Amino acid sequence: MFDKLVEIILNYVEPEEDITPETGIKRGLNLSSFDLVCLSDEIHQEFGVVLGADDFRECETVGKLVARLETAV
């Protein structure tokens, strides 16, 4: 699931460093609010999980977002 999520994220950003589970979603990836909405839509299409703004605030890192998705699938 981590690799698929990274693949989706790479549709929106070109990070200077590799994305790891510790990479921050907002600060590490510099995703805009619009990017997060689009990312949320792609996550819904790929995994069938609906994420809201609170999910992105609570899941500060890519690893925490993966854990959230794994519990919802």
Summary of the structure (lengths in Angstrom):
residues: 73
radius of gyration: 10.8
end to end distance: 10.5
largest distance: 30.4
contacts: 196
relative contact order: 0.22
helix: 55%
strand: 3%
